Amino acid sequence: MNKSELRKSLRQRRAAISRTERRRAAANLTRNALRHGLLTRYQRIGIYLAHGAEISTVPLINRALALHRACYLPMLPFGRGKTLRFNRLQAGQSWVANRYGIPENTTTQQLHARQLDLLFVPLVGFDDCGNRIGMGGGFYDTTLAYLRRRLAWRKPYLVGVAFECQRINGELPHDPWDAPLDAVLTERGLHRFKRRNTPPAPLHPPSA
């Protein structure tokens, strides 16, 4: 199947998960993040608010904040641009819905992706090589395009977030501009990968 057909099939698979299973999966997802040190090894964490049938990231965000991590949510660019910026999540902020109906927070504390230590990335499907299928908008691939020019240490550490059922056997179709993941976090554990054609990224990259 091509990307469009896979995306449709995987979204149907994800949408079939019951509410009870979703709550349990979100709790297990957070426990796995803690078990593998994702919320303790990194200070500046990029994360997103789940939308539609995506696995909930709210428990993950709440635990990160309780551990005094600095959490940053993506903000869509104005106009036709595709490069995301990341706004720090803090109490008392104003919120506005973006063009897709996803809430965005307003703040003066905004970072580029390269300033983050860890970035949780949404996805529709993933494989055992670290390839990811997103929604098709290209925002994350554009935002992370600078990583293709880095041959050694690269930042941030990229972790996809998904239900285990979004994992496929074999290799997903991918393009040269697709940003491969370092790992995928699911309700069953953490799947780690090596980025293609580069030395393996360290588990805890040094802070800039």
URZIZI-V725718 format. One record per residue. N is the residue number from 1. PSI is psi in whole degrees, 0 to 359 (* if undefined). OMEGA is omega in whole degrees, -180 to 180 (none if undefined). D_FIRST is the distance of its C-alpha to the first C-alpha in whole Angstrom. Layout:
# URZIZI-V725718
n;psi;omega;d_first
N;PSI;OMEGA;D_FIRST
N;PSI;OMEGA;D_FIRST
This chain:
# URZIZI-V725718
n;psi;omega;d_first
1;151;174;0
2;179;-176;4
3;319;-178;7
4;317;179;8
5;319;178;6
6;317;-179;6
7;316;180;9
8;315;-179;10
9;316;-178;10
10;325;177;11
11;323;177;14
12;319;179;15
13;316;-180;15
14;320;-177;18
15;339;-178;20
16;354;-178;21
17;134;-176;23
18;164;179;26
19;317;180;29
20;315;179;31
21;325;-180;28
22;315;179;27
23;316;179;31
24;319;-179;31
25;319;-180;28
26;321;177;29
27;317;179;32
28;324;177;31
29;314;-180;29
30;318;178;32
31;321;179;34
32;324;176;31
33;320;178;32
34;317;-178;35
35;325;-178;35
36;9;172;34
37;12;-177;36
38;332;-178;33
39;0;179;36
40;336;-178;39
41;343;-174;38
42;144;-179;37
43;309;-178;39
44;108;-173;37
45;121;172;34
46;133;-177;31
47;175;-176;30
48;161;174;28
49;125;-179;29
50;147;-177;26
51;140;178;25
52;233;-176;24
53;9;179;22
54;152;177;22
55;136;-176;24
56;134;176;28
57;1;-177;29
58;313;177;33
59;324;179;34
60;316;178;33
61;313;-178;34
62;320;180;38
63;321;178;38
64;318;179;37
65;322;178;40
66;334;178;42
67;10;177;42
68;32;171;43
69;150;175;40
70;114;-177;40
71;137;-177;36
72;131;-180;35
73;145;-179;32
74;147;175;30
75;127;179;32
76;145;177;30
77;161;175;31
78;157;177;33
79;218;-174;32
80;3;179;29
81;162;-179;29
82;2;-178;26
83;119;-179;28
84;148;165;29
85;164;-174;33
86;120;-177;34
87;134;-179;37
88;137;-180;39
89;119;-179;39
90;162;-180;42
91;150;174;44
92;17;-179;46
93;159;171;43
94;151;-178;42
95;148;177;39
96;145;179;37
97;133;178;34
98;189;-175;31
99;342;178;29
100;5;180;27
101;12;-180;29
102;130;-179;29
103;138;174;33
104;139;-180;34
105;151;178;37
106;139;-177;40
107;160;173;42
108;352;-180;44
109;96;-174;42
110;139;-179;39
111;156;166;37
112;159;-179;34
113;322;-177;31
114;347;178;33
115;352;179;36
116;151;176;34
117;323;-178;35
118;139;178;32
119;117;173;29
120;131;-172;27
121;132;176;23
122;157;178;21
123;163;175;17
124;325;179;15
125;158;178;13
126;160;177;14
127;185;-176;14
128;5;177;17
129;359;-178;17
130;9;175;18
131;147;-176;15
132;141;168;15
133;123;178;13
134;200;-179;15
135;347;178;16
136;359;-179;15
137;336;178;19
138;11;-176;19
139;313;-178;23
140;321;178;23
141;320;177;21
142;315;-179;24
143;325;-175;27
144;12;-178;26
145;330;-179;25
146;337;-179;29
147;335;180;28
148;342;-180;26
149;358;-180;30
150;128;-174;31
151;349;-179;32
152;243;-179;33
153;133;-178;34
154;150;-174;32
155;141;6;32
156;172;171;31
157;123;-172;29
158;121;-179;26
159;115;174;25
160;155;-180;22
161;127;-175;23
162;166;165;20
163;152;179;21
164;330;-178;20
165;350;178;17
166;0;177;15
167;136;180;15
168;155;173;12
169;148;-178;13
170;190;-176;12
171;131;178;11
172;148;172;9
173;137;-179;9
174;157;-179;12
175;162;-178;15
176;333;-178;18
177;355;178;19
178;134;179;18
179;111;178;20
180;153;-177;20
181;155;171;21
182;330;-177;24
183;164;171;24
184;131;179;22
185;126;176;25
186;181;178;24
187;348;-180;26
188;347;180;26
189;197;-180;27
190;119;177;26
191;118;-179;24
192;147;-180;25
193;171;170;23
194;134;178;25
195;139;-177;24
196;137;171;22
197;22;176;25
198;159;172;28
199;150;180;30
200;136;176;29
201;138;178;30
202;151;-179;33
203;324;-180;33
204;88;-179;36
205;148;176;36
206;147;180;39
207;145;179;40
208;*;none;41
